[in-house]
Amino acid sequence: MRSCRQRLCTAALISLLPLLVTIRVEAAVGSDPLDAPAAMIDAGVSAPVIGVAQVGGTLVSVGPRGLIQRSDDGGRSWQQVPSPVSSDLVQVRFSDERNGWIVGHDSVLLHTSDGGDSWQIQLDGRRLLALLQGWYGQRAEAGDAIADDMLREIGMAMTTSATPDVMAAPFLDVLFDGRGHGFVVGAFGMILHSQDAGATWEPWIERTDNDRRMHLYGLAERQGVFYVAGEQGLLMRLEPQAGRFVALQVPYGGTFFGVRALDGLLLVHGLRGNLFASRDDGQQWRKVETGLESSLVSLVEQGSKLVVVSQDGQMVAVNSNTLAVTSLQPVRVGEIYAASLSSAADDKLVVALFSGARVVAIAKAD
């Protein structure tokens, strides 16, 4: 593990995320983002957005300095929601219309049980450090050599932390199934498992084929089986009986930012327009020729199609049955960090931008 509690300006944060995860923005001089609620911004100001998700008829977006917003009109207007932290937030997910989670820097994990009206801290860097030290410390005292190695690894990471009591590795994704089983993943191989919708967590760092501690960017789940995508071609699948994540061999060595698991179809996407598909749960792969050259940031389901959105605003539609690719009109709105189907119309997307969230049309190219 390496420290990622570095300070860069907000503009640098937005231009690099989600591709870089080694930065941190202070909420204010002399304050700690874990102790300071997010400042309320002027309703007329468009704030940067990093992640966006749809839940029922509502959209929820997140961004720097603890920003949480929601829209009830398909993304045309947004209202800020109080946030208990001012750490940078990068991803939001919902398991149903009531329960959702937000992850971000300083190992922040927020939870809502009321559809996004209010958010509470489930984890942060202080709680994470205490969890890791307690979990591995108890096992090390009982003679577990692996736990002893993990304690040394954690200790080395903390020697470079700007705050002695905070494990500041960013959380980058979180996902739960319908039973409340789930994982949170992040930078430097961080991964935790919960069986009670996030009330308690168990470290799984050493229970992955990720000895080099590659960043873990994305999660997917299908019928109780979870997948994790990460740096340098890393894609792992949960083996429930073994209780660990095992690596799948994908014919690409570049970074993957996301993975999707559908009925009979596994997809993984990443740098330079790379999209790979498997019909046999990762045993064999086919490269989907998207024709896109920049990083793929989102795969958005639209009926039997997946709308593939790249960082530079190029889009294609991929038929989930045939994998045929249809060119779509690009959206020239600036660098895109994430996308979601609009809750107002099936032919609209909401994209996350430095200038805020924007509604764009899904239309075939001329």
C-alpha positions as CSV (number, residue, x, y, z in Angstrom):
1,M,0.0,0.0,0.0
2,R,1.1,3.6,-0.7
3,S,-0.1,6.9,0.6
4,C,-2.6,8.8,-1.6
5,R,-3.4,11.6,0.8
6,Q,-1.8,14.2,-1.5
7,R,-3.2,17.7,-2.2
8,L,-3.9,19.0,-5.7
9,C,-6.2,21.6,-6.9
10,T,-9.8,20.7,-7.6
11,A,-9.4,21.3,-11.3
12,A,-6.6,18.7,-11.4
13,L,-8.8,16.3,-9.5
14,I,-11.6,16.5,-12.0
15,S,-9.4,16.3,-15.1
16,L,-7.7,13.1,-13.9
17,L,-10.4,11.1,-12.2
18,P,-11.4,8.3,-12.5
19,L,-8.1,7.4,-14.2
20,L,-5.9,8.6,-11.3
21,V,-6.6,8.0,-7.6
22,T,-3.6,9.5,-5.9
23,I,-5.0,12.9,-5.0
24,R,-6.9,14.6,-2.2
25,V,-8.5,17.9,-1.8
26,E,-8.9,19.7,1.6
27,A,-12.3,21.1,2.3
28,A,-10.7,24.1,3.9
29,V,-7.3,25.2,5.3
30,G,-6.9,23.6,8.7
31,S,-9.9,21.4,8.6
32,D,-10.1,17.6,8.1
33,P,-12.6,16.5,5.4
34,L,-13.7,13.6,7.6
35,D,-14.8,16.1,10.3
36,A,-16.3,18.8,8.2
37,P,-19.7,18.4,6.5
38,A,-19.8,19.5,2.9
39,A,-20.4,23.2,2.4
40,M,-23.7,24.1,0.8
41,I,-23.2,25.8,-2.6
42,D,-25.2,28.4,-4.4
43,A,-28.2,26.7,-6.2
44,G,-27.3,28.7,-9.3
45,V,-23.7,27.3,-9.5
46,S,-22.9,24.3,-11.6
47,A,-20.6,22.1,-9.5
48,P,-18.3,19.4,-10.8
49,V,-19.8,15.9,-10.9
50,I,-17.8,12.6,-10.9
51,G,-20.4,9.9,-10.5
52,V,-24.2,9.6,-11.2
53,A,-26.8,6.8,-10.6
54,Q,-30.5,6.3,-11.3
55,V,-32.8,4.9,-8.6
56,G,-36.5,4.8,-9.5
57,G,-37.5,8.2,-10.7
58,T,-34.6,9.9,-9.0
59,L,-31.0,10.6,-10.1
60,V,-28.2,11.0,-7.5
61,S,-24.8,12.6,-8.4
62,V,-21.6,13.0,-6.4
63,G,-18.5,15.1,-6.7
64,P,-15.6,16.9,-5.0
65,R,-15.6,18.1,-1.4
66,G,-18.5,15.9,-0.3
67,L,-20.9,17.1,-2.9
68,I,-24.2,15.1,-3.2
69,Q,-27.1,16.2,-5.4
70,R,-30.3,14.7,-6.5
71,S,-32.7,15.3,-9.4
72,D,-36.4,14.4,-9.7
73,D,-36.9,15.6,-13.2
74,G,-34.5,13.4,-15.2
75,G,-31.4,15.5,-14.6
76,R,-32.7,18.9,-15.8
77,S,-32.4,20.5,-12.4
78,W,-30.5,19.4,-9.2
79,Q,-30.8,20.0,-5.5
80,Q,-27.9,19.6,-3.1
81,V,-28.3,17.0,-0.3
82,P,-26.5,17.4,3.1
83,S,-23.3,15.4,3.2
84,P,-21.5,14.4,6.5
85,V,-18.0,14.8,5.0
86,S,-16.2,17.1,2.6
87,S,-13.9,14.4,1.2
88,D,-14.0,13.9,-2.6
89,L,-16.8,11.5,-3.6
90,V,-16.4,9.4,-6.8
91,Q,-19.1,6.8,-7.1
92,V,-22.8,6.2,-6.1
93,R,-24.7,2.9,-6.2
94,F,-28.2,1.7,-5.2
95,S,-29.3,-1.9,-4.4
96,D,-33.0,-0.9,-4.3
97,E,-35.1,2.2,-4.2
98,R,-34.2,2.8,-0.5
99,N,-30.6,1.6,0.0
100,G,-27.6,3.2,-1.6
101,W,-23.9,3.8,-1.0
102,I,-21.4,6.5,-1.9
103,V,-17.6,6.0,-1.9
104,G,-14.7,8.4,-2.1
105,H,-11.3,9.6,-0.9
106,D,-10.2,9.2,2.7
107,S,-11.7,5.7,2.6
108,V,-15.2,7.2,2.9
109,L,-18.3,5.0,2.6
110,L,-21.7,6.6,3.0
111,H,-25.1,4.9,3.2
112,T,-28.7,5.9,2.7
113,S,-31.8,4.0,3.7
114,D,-34.3,6.6,2.5
115,G,-33.6,6.7,-1.2
116,G,-30.9,9.4,-1.0
117,D,-32.6,12.0,1.2
118,S,-30.0,11.6,3.9
119,W,-26.6,10.0,4.2
120,Q,-24.6,8.5,7.1
121,I,-21.0,7.4,7.4
122,Q,-20.5,3.7,7.5
123,L,-16.7,3.7,7.0
124,D,-13.9,6.3,6.8
125,G,-10.1,6.3,7.0
126,R,-10.0,6.2,10.8
127,R,-12.5,3.4,11.2
128,L,-10.8,1.5,8.4
129,L,-7.3,1.7,10.1
130,A,-8.8,0.5,13.4
131,L,-10.6,-2.3,11.5
132,L,-7.5,-3.5,9.7
133,Q,-5.3,-3.3,12.8
134,G,-7.8,-5.2,14.9
135,W,-8.7,-7.8,12.3
136,Y,-5.1,-8.7,11.4
137,G,-3.7,-8.1,14.9
138,Q,-5.9,-10.7,16.5
139,R,-4.9,-13.3,13.9
140,A,-1.2,-12.4,14.1
141,E,-1.2,-12.9,17.9
142,A,-2.6,-16.4,17.2
143,G,0.3,-17.2,15.0
144,D,-1.1,-16.4,11.5
145,A,1.9,-15.5,9.4
146,I,-0.2,-14.0,6.6
147,A,-1.9,-11.7,9.1
148,D,1.5,-10.7,10.4
149,D,2.6,-9.8,6.9
150,M,-0.5,-7.7,6.4
151,L,0.2,-5.8,9.6
152,R,3.6,-4.9,8.3
153,E,2.1,-3.8,5.0
154,I,-0.4,-1.6,6.8
155,G,2.4,-0.1,9.0
156,M,4.5,0.8,5.9
157,A,1.5,2.5,4.4
158,M,0.9,4.6,7.5
159,T,4.5,5.8,7.6
160,T,3.7,7.9,4.5
161,S,0.2,9.1,5.5
162,A,-0.2,12.8,6.2
163,T,-2.6,11.9,9.1
164,P,-1.3,9.3,11.5
165,D,-4.7,7.9,12.4
166,V,-6.2,7.8,8.9
167,M,-5.9,5.0,6.3
168,A,-6.6,7.2,3.3
169,A,-6.7,4.9,0.3
170,P,-9.6,6.0,-1.8
171,F,-12.6,3.7,-2.1
172,L,-13.6,3.6,-5.8
173,D,-16.6,1.3,-6.0
174,V,-19.2,-0.5,-3.8
175,L,-21.8,-3.1,-4.7
176,F,-24.4,-5.2,-2.8
177,D,-26.6,-8.0,-4.0
178,G,-30.3,-8.4,-2.9
179,R,-29.3,-10.3,0.3
180,G,-27.0,-7.5,1.7
181,H,-23.8,-9.3,0.7
182,G,-21.3,-7.0,-0.9
183,F,-17.9,-5.5,-1.4
184,V,-16.1,-2.2,-1.4
185,V,-12.9,-1.8,-3.4
186,G,-10.3,0.9,-3.9
187,A,-6.8,2.0,-4.5
188,F,-3.7,-0.2,-3.7
189,G,-5.7,-3.4,-3.6
190,M,-8.1,-2.4,-0.9
191,I,-11.1,-4.7,-0.6
192,L,-13.6,-5.4,2.2
193,H,-16.5,-7.8,2.4
194,S,-19.9,-7.3,4.2
195,Q,-22.7,-9.7,4.8
196,D,-25.1,-7.2,6.5
197,A,-25.4,-4.4,4.0
198,G,-22.4,-2.6,5.3
199,A,-23.1,-2.6,9.0
200,T,-19.9,-4.6,9.6
201,W,-16.9,-5.3,7.3
202,E,-14.2,-8.0,6.9
203,P,-10.9,-7.2,5.2
204,W,-10.2,-9.4,2.1
205,I,-7.0,-7.9,0.9
206,E,-5.0,-11.1,1.1
207,R,-7.9,-13.2,-0.3
208,T,-7.4,-12.0,-3.9
209,D,-5.0,-12.8,-6.8
210,N,-3.6,-9.3,-6.4
211,D,-0.3,-9.6,-4.6
212,R,1.0,-6.5,-6.3
213,R,-1.9,-4.5,-4.9
214,M,-3.2,-3.1,-8.1
215,H,-5.9,-0.4,-7.9
216,L,-9.4,-2.0,-8.0
217,Y,-11.8,0.3,-10.0
218,G,-15.0,-1.6,-10.6
219,L,-17.4,-4.2,-9.3
220,A,-20.2,-6.3,-10.9
221,E,-22.5,-9.0,-9.6
222,R,-24.7,-11.7,-11.1
223,Q,-26.6,-14.4,-9.2
224,G,-24.4,-14.0,-6.2
225,V,-21.1,-14.1,-8.1
226,F,-19.0,-10.9,-7.9
227,Y,-16.3,-9.6,-10.3
228,V,-13.6,-7.0,-9.7
229,A,-11.8,-5.0,-12.5
230,G,-8.5,-3.2,-12.0
231,E,-5.1,-2.1,-13.2
232,Q,-2.9,-3.8,-15.7
233,G,-5.5,-6.2,-17.1
234,L,-6.6,-7.4,-13.7
235,L,-10.1,-9.1,-13.7
236,M,-11.1,-11.3,-10.8
237,R,-14.1,-13.5,-10.1
238,L,-15.3,-14.6,-6.6
239,E,-15.0,-18.3,-5.9
240,P,-17.6,-18.6,-3.1
241,Q,-16.5,-22.0,-1.9
242,A,-12.8,-21.0,-1.7
243,G,-13.7,-17.6,-0.2
244,R,-11.4,-15.6,-2.5
245,F,-11.2,-13.7,-5.8
246,V,-9.3,-15.5,-8.5
247,A,-7.8,-13.9,-11.6
248,L,-9.3,-14.4,-15.0
249,Q,-7.1,-14.3,-18.1
250,V,-8.1,-11.4,-20.4
251,P,-6.1,-10.7,-23.6
252,Y,-5.3,-7.2,-22.7
253,G,-2.7,-5.8,-20.2
254,G,-4.1,-2.3,-19.9
255,T,-6.2,-0.9,-17.1
256,F,-9.9,-1.9,-16.8
257,F,-12.2,0.7,-15.2
258,G,-15.4,-1.4,-15.1
259,V,-17.0,-4.8,-15.5
260,R,-20.6,-5.8,-16.2
261,A,-22.2,-9.2,-15.6
262,L,-25.4,-9.9,-17.6
263,D,-27.3,-13.1,-18.4
264,G,-24.8,-15.2,-20.3
265,L,-22.5,-12.2,-21.0
266,L,-19.5,-10.8,-19.1
267,L,-18.0,-7.5,-20.3
268,V,-15.0,-5.6,-19.1
269,H,-13.9,-2.1,-20.4
270,G,-11.0,0.2,-20.0
271,L,-8.3,2.3,-21.6
272,R,-8.2,3.3,-25.3
273,G,-11.6,2.1,-26.2
274,N,-11.0,-1.5,-25.1
275,L,-14.0,-3.6,-24.6
276,F,-14.0,-7.4,-24.2
277,A,-16.9,-9.9,-24.0
278,S,-17.1,-13.5,-22.7
279,R,-20.0,-15.9,-23.1
280,D,-18.5,-18.6,-20.8
281,D,-17.8,-16.6,-17.6
282,G,-14.4,-15.5,-18.5
283,Q,-12.8,-18.6,-20.1
284,Q,-12.7,-17.2,-23.6
285,W,-12.9,-13.6,-24.7
286,R,-13.8,-11.7,-27.8
287,K,-12.7,-8.1,-28.4
288,V,-15.6,-5.9,-29.3
289,E,-14.4,-3.4,-32.0
290,T,-15.9,-0.2,-30.6
291,G,-14.0,2.1,-32.9
292,L,-13.5,4.4,-29.9
293,E,-10.0,5.5,-28.9
294,S,-10.3,7.1,-25.5
295,S,-11.1,5.4,-22.2
296,L,-14.5,3.8,-21.7
297,V,-16.1,5.2,-18.6
298,S,-19.6,3.7,-18.6
299,L,-21.8,0.9,-20.1
300,V,-25.4,1.9,-19.8
301,E,-28.2,-0.6,-20.3
302,Q,-30.9,0.4,-22.8
303,G,-33.2,-2.6,-23.4
304,S,-31.2,-5.2,-25.3
305,K,-28.4,-2.7,-26.0
306,L,-25.6,-1.3,-24.0
307,V,-24.6,2.3,-24.6
308,V,-20.8,2.6,-24.4
309,V,-19.7,6.0,-23.3
310,S,-16.1,7.2,-23.7
311,Q,-14.2,9.9,-21.8
312,D,-14.1,12.2,-24.8
313,G,-17.9,11.9,-25.5
314,Q,-17.9,9.3,-28.3
315,M,-20.6,6.7,-28.0
316,V,-21.6,3.4,-29.6
317,A,-24.4,0.9,-28.9
318,V,-23.6,-2.8,-28.5
319,N,-26.3,-5.4,-29.0
320,S,-26.0,-7.7,-26.0
321,N,-27.2,-10.7,-28.0
322,T,-25.0,-10.3,-31.2
323,L,-22.3,-7.9,-30.0
324,A,-23.0,-5.9,-33.1
325,V,-21.8,-2.2,-32.8
326,T,-23.9,0.8,-33.9
327,S,-22.3,4.2,-34.1
328,L,-24.1,6.9,-32.1
329,Q,-23.9,10.7,-32.3
330,P,-21.0,12.0,-30.1
331,V,-21.8,14.4,-27.3
332,R,-19.6,17.4,-27.4
333,V,-19.9,18.6,-23.8
334,G,-16.3,18.1,-22.5
335,E,-14.6,15.3,-20.6
336,I,-17.1,12.7,-19.3
337,Y,-16.5,10.8,-16.0
338,A,-19.6,8.7,-15.8
339,A,-23.1,8.2,-17.3
340,S,-26.5,7.0,-16.4
341,L,-29.8,6.5,-18.2
342,S,-32.1,9.4,-17.4
343,S,-35.1,8.7,-15.3
344,A,-37.2,10.8,-17.5
345,A,-36.7,9.2,-21.0
346,D,-35.1,6.0,-22.3
347,D,-33.5,7.9,-25.2
348,K,-31.6,10.3,-22.8
349,L,-28.4,10.0,-20.8
350,V,-27.2,12.0,-17.9
351,V,-23.4,12.5,-18.0
352,A,-21.1,13.7,-15.3
353,L,-18.9,16.6,-16.2
354,F,-16.6,19.3,-14.7
355,S,-19.4,21.7,-15.4
356,G,-22.0,19.6,-13.7
357,A,-24.5,16.9,-14.8
358,R,-25.9,17.3,-18.4
359,V,-28.7,15.5,-20.2
360,V,-27.8,14.3,-23.7
361,A,-29.6,12.4,-26.4
362,I,-28.9,8.9,-27.5
363,A,-29.2,9.0,-31.3
364,K,-27.7,7.0,-34.2
365,A,-24.9,8.7,-36.1
366,D,-25.7,10.1,-39.5
